[in-house]
Amino acid sequence: MKTNFTMLGGLSIEEFLRNYWQKKPLLIRQAFPQFNGLLDRLQLFDLACTEDVQSRLVTQRHGQWQMQDGPFKATKFDSLGKSKWTVLVQGVNEHLPTAAALLKNFSFIPHARLDDLMVSYAPKGGGVGAHFDSYDVFLLQGSGHRRWQISAQQDHTLVEGAPLRILQRFQSEQEWVLAPGDMLYLPPHYAHNGIAESDCMTYSIGFRSPSYQELAEQFLVYLQDRVCFDEMYADPDLRTQRHPSEISTHMLRQVEQIIRQIQWTKHDIANFLGGYLSEPKPHIFFDPPTKPLSCARFEQAIQTGGVAMALKTQILCHNDVVFINGMAHAVGKDAYRELRSFADARKLDSNMSLTRETLELLYLWYIDGYVVPIACKHIDK
């Protein structure tokens, strides 16, 4: 893919990945020309007051930081006045179709790495303090202006007792004021501080980066449901011990032999990753259709208007296995190609000739609320 993208400042995707991704920051003026945001502050406040939306309110008074988790009451934001504060709403792409459409611009990064779109609002002077993230992030400016200060400093000492990961010592090395449509890319662990120059909204496209510890722990959880030993520990030749409190060499040897039998393959790791990375976050729930179409009517609907994923749905694919919202489906090669195209674009157009296997799976997912016929106009489920 050699095309130069405005959103990457004229760089090709290959140039960006080779020279900047996880290496150094990149400021892109007018990455999204005419972009002024996808929602206003009142709409963002409404989301922050919604039960199944993750939101936070960060305030700074007299040099002290405070943080509250949502959902909030609608009157909460009226009492904040002109103090330094910021409201942050995670997963806006799970609730706003235009936000999900914005994320498609970043599909040059694999879906398995994408986390979500966070939107923040702050009045003049607001921010969340100097900090660093453990993941890659694109900071796209919506309405208003924000000053970003960044630093490659290695000192990541945090303020003790703060509810946020605020850097104790921050030494700005570069700074810019971002206007609507400007975007700043930051690799992991790059210190940064964003301060609102005026009432402003910032769109943060974050990419998940699980720790090796997290992956190892979750893989062991995955394995425990798949390991099966029928026999029990036995010691028919047990002998007396001088010290009964000691674990015997015989017991150690026997248990070691059993544990060494626990093995896994690349297929196991792929199945673990597909399920784990597509698993919805704990706060996410799906809404099945209240009056579901029959299978025949469903097929007619997608032939007429196509089919799309529900905004909260995640599909990943590997070697003829399709993972949707944490569940795995092994499918035939033709169905795999069709469903992989669906996963890539998050929709299938109408008038496509689909295999019976694909149609049956799509209908099953429709009943679960994972996909919707576009003709039904319920993509916001």
N, C-alpha and C positions, 0 to 999 in steps of 0.2 A: 504494500500500500504506500505509494510514493507521493500521494497528493499532499500539497501544503495546506494546512488548515489555519484559518484566521484565528481560531480559538487557541492555537499553539504558536501564535505570532509568526506565521509563515513557515514554521518548521514542519518537516514531514514527521509522521508518527515514529518512524525509525530513528530520526535524529533526536527527537525528544527522549525516546526510551534509551538510546545509547548515551546521550550526553547529560541528561537531567534526572530521569527517573531514579529515585533513591540515591541521588548523588549531590545535586545542588539546586538552589531555588531558581525560579523563573518568573519574572514579571511580564505579563502580557497585557499591553494596553488595548482596550476595545476587543477583547477576546470574543465578546458577544455584543456586537454593535446594537444600539437601541434597546439593550436589555435594561429594564428598570425594576425587575422583580416579578414575582408570580402572584403575590398576594400583598395586601397592605397590613399595617400593624394590627388593626382591629381583627382582621381575619386570623392573624397569627395568635392573637390573644385568645380567640375562640378555640383554636386548636389546643392551646395550653390549658384550657379549662375542660378539655374532653377526657373522659375516663380512660380510654385505651390509647392515649398518646403520652409518650415520655417527654416531660418538659422540666425545666429548671429555671429558677430565678436567682440571679447572683446580684448581690448589693455590696457596696463599699461605703462605709460610714466611719469617719475619723480614723481612716487607715486600716480598719478592720473589715475582713471579708466575711460574708454570710451567704449561705446557699439554702434554698428550699426546693423540694421536689413537688411537682404538680401531681394531680390536676389542681388548678387554682379556682377560686371564686372570681366571677367576672369583675367584682369591685376591687380586687386585689391591686390592679394596676393603676387605679385612680388615686390610691393613697401614697404612691411612691414619689410623687412630685418631681422635682428636677434634680434629685440626688443621682449619684452614679449607680446605675443598675442596668442589667441586661436580662432579657428573657430568651431562652434557647429552647427550640422545639426539635426533637429528633424525628427521623423517619417521616418527613413531610411527603416524601415520594410514595408512602403507603396510604396517603389520604387525598392527594391532589394529583389528578392525571397530568397536569402540565409539569409538575415536578418530576413525575416518572419519565415524561418525554424529555426533560432537560438532561436526565441521567444518561439517556441513550447517546448523547454526544460523547460520553466517556467510555463507550464500548470497546475502545482500543485497549482497555485494560480488562482482563478476564472477569466475568461475572463472579467467579469464586472469590475474587479479592474485594469486590465492591461491598461497602457497608451500607451507607444511607446518605440522604441529603438532610443536613441540619440547617435550620434557618434561625438567625438570631436578630433581635431588635434591641437597639440601645439609643437613648437620647444623647445629646452632646456630652462628651466626657465619659460615657459608659464604656465598659470593657470587662474582661474576666481576668485581667492581670497577665503579667509575663509568664509564659509556660512553654512546655514542649509536648508534642504528641508522639506516641510510639508508632504512628502510622502515617502514610502519605495523605496529603489533603490539598485540594484546590479551593481557594478562597475567592469566590466570585462576588463582586460587589453589586448589590441591588440598588435600591433607592439611597440617596444621601452619599456621604463621603466618610471613609475611615482611613486613619493613619496606621500603617503597619510598620513596626520596627522589628528587625530580625537580627539574629546573631548565631554564629557557628560555635559559640562557646561550649566548652566541655564541662563547665561547672554546672551541674544539675541539682545542686543542693536546694531543698525545698523549705519554704517557711513552715516552721513547726506549728502544729495545731490548726492550720488553716483548713477549711473544708474543701478547698481546691488545691490542685498541684501548682502552687504559685512559686516561682523561682525566687530564692532569697536574694540573689545578686544577678541582675540582668544588665549586660553591657551592649547597648545597641550598636550594630556595625553598619547597617543600611536602613533607610526608611523611605517610604513613599506614601502619598495620599492616593487612594484608589477611588475612582469615580464610577458611576454606574456602567457596567459592562466590562470593567477592568478585572483581571484575575491574577492571583498570585499562587504559584505552586510551591509547596514546601515538602521536602523529604522528611522521613522520620527523624525525631530527636533534634530538629532545628528550632532553637528558641525563638519565640515571637510574642509580640504584644500588639494588640489591636485596640485603638482608641477612637471612638466616634467623634468626628469633626463636626457633625451635625446629626440630627435624627437620622439613623441609617439602619439598613437591613443587609446582612451578609449571608450568603449561601455557601455552606461548607460541604463539599463533596468528599467524603472520607472513605478510605479503603482499609478494610480490616487486616490486621496483621497479628494473628494469634501467636502467643509465645510457644516455644517448643514444650515448655512445661505443661501448658494447657492442652496442646495436641496429644502429648504422651498420656496425660491423665485420662482424657476423653477416649483415647484409643483403648486403654485398659478397661474402661467402662464398657466399650463396644465389645471387647473380647469376652468379658465375664458372662455375657448372654449367649456366647457361642462355644464356650469350653464345657465339655461334659466328661466326667470321670465316674464310672459306675462303681468301682471298687472303693473300699474304705481302708484307712490305715490299719495295718495288722502287724503284730509282732509275736507269732507263736513260739519263737525261740528266745523270748525275753529272758534276760539274766539279771541277777541282782546287781545293784550299783553301790559302790562305796559311798557315793554322795548322791542321794536321790533327787537333789535339787538341780543337778546338772542335766542338760539336754545331751543325750548320748550321741556318739558318732554314728551308730546304726540308724537312729531316727533321722539325723541330718542327711545321711546318704540316701535313705529311702525317699524322703520328701524332695530332695534335690532331683532324683531320677524322675519323679512325677512332674515337677515344674519344668524340667527340660523338655518334656513332651509337648508343652504349649508352644505352638509355632503358628506363623501366619505367612501369607503370601502377598504379592503386589495386588492381587484381586481383593484381598481383605482390606488392604490399606485404601484402595480406590473406593470400595464400598463405604468404608468409614468416612472418608473425606466427603464423598457425595452426600451422604446422609447428614453429617455434622454441619457442613457449610451451607446446606439448603434448609436446615432446621429453622423454623420461625422463632423469633425471640419470645420469651415467656409471656409478654403482654399482648401478643398478637393472636387474634381469633378471626375465624372466617365465618361469613354469613351465607349459608346455603340458600338457594332460592326458595321463597315461601310457597310458590306455586310452580314447581318445576315442570318444564316441558317434557313431553314423552321423548323417547329416543329418536323417533322418526321426525318429530317437530324440531328437535334440537339439530339434527343433521340438516334439515331444510333451512333452518335459521343460519347456520354457519356457511352453507352454500350461498345464501343470499348476501350476508354481510361479513362473513369471516368470524374468527374467534380470537379472543385476547385473554391474557392472564389477568386475574384480579391483581390489584396493585400490590398486595402483600405477598403474592406468590413468588417463589424462587425456584427455578428449574436449572439443574446442572446435568451434564451428560458425560459418560465415559464408556467406551467399548461396549456398545449396545445395551447399556443400562442407563435409564433416565431416572433422575432423582428429583422428586417434587416435594417441597416442604418437609424434607426429612425422610420421605418414603422412597424405596427403590422399586423400579419396574424393569425387568429384563424383557426386551422386545426384539422382534425380528429386524433385519437390516433395513428394510424399506421403511418400517415404522420409525426406526431410530433416526434415519435421515430426515423424515418429516418432522419428528418431534424436536430434533436438534435445531432445525430451522425455526420452529416455534420458539424454542428457548432463546435463540440468538436475537430474534426480533421482538419477542414477547407478544407476537400475534401471528396469525395465518390469514392471508387474504381469502376472499370469497372465490368461488368457482375453481378451487383447487381439487384435484383428484386425490383423495386420501385413501389409504388402505383401511380395511375393516378394523384391523387391530388399533390403528390410530384413532378412528372414530369412536370405538368402544372405550378407549382410555379417556379421550376428551369428554365423553358423556359422564363417565365415572367422576372425573375431576369437576365437572359442572355441578353434579349433584352435591359434591362436597364444598362447593363455593370457591374452588381454586381457579376456575376459568369461567368466562361468560361469552355468549354470542354477542358480537358487536352490535347486531341489529336490535338486541334487547336494551342497549344503552344502560347497562348496570355495571360498568367497568369500575365504578368507585366502590364496589363492595370490598 
